[in-house]
Amino acid sequence: MGERDVTTLDPRPRAFVVERPWGQFQQLVSNVPVTVKVITVEPGHRLSLQRHGHRGEFWQVLDVPIDIWLDDEQWVAKPGDQVWVPCGSTHRIGNSGDTAGRLLEIAFGDFDESDIERLEDDYTR
């Protein structure tokens, strides 16, 4: 298959659902090096406005609406919504609700927390 730039592997077009007698599963990625996180954002808080030079990120909102900033767009993503954050894009998530919210993040590419370039930060990091 050759070398692939995993920072551009938006999994949404390749995702599929498999039905089973007990329910179903959705497969987002297979045999690709990734880092997986579940991020919890407390009510009234948001992460820094940031970008990464070495990874793209796939997000799936898990349980409450999450505020999304991606380049020049801003919207509220509902549980189940999926977002692709290309490598180098300016992005941020927040929670303007009254219940903690979780987001599944799958990072494609070289994962290193020092890859975060913070453009704005509520916590002066």
Steps between C-alpha positions, in 0.01 A plus 500: 500500500802732541558793734196692615489843660289400798441865594257519207310174564154642579327177610144616430486391133635153588295440816246222485244334725475125551176354632518217753227304682578700816501840326771658284844654493640785298857458377681829455859391442696178457873426508608864507717648779278734700465645849155476658367726776168573664502870591265629770418871495340641814205743467610855422851397394684467170835379376757735351466625143775292343647323202734206441774457243525120514152355543143514379215428743167324469242595764171336590275671753389244757233628739420874507528778241856632459598841363734464201734757349673386179690756296240771414194298605326463836205274585353272765548131426241256633565155648595268215632779276842438346759766417828479308772747604769502229864534600583871534139612554418744779256336741343503845225320690292631787195428710243778547251255652439411862621137493851367439539382140725239342660482160678202342822614331701284261827671406665394174872566468786553742339562838685721743336750737786742422357521144229735635541856381270703727365814333264596786468339843262573789751346743811697390704194407 
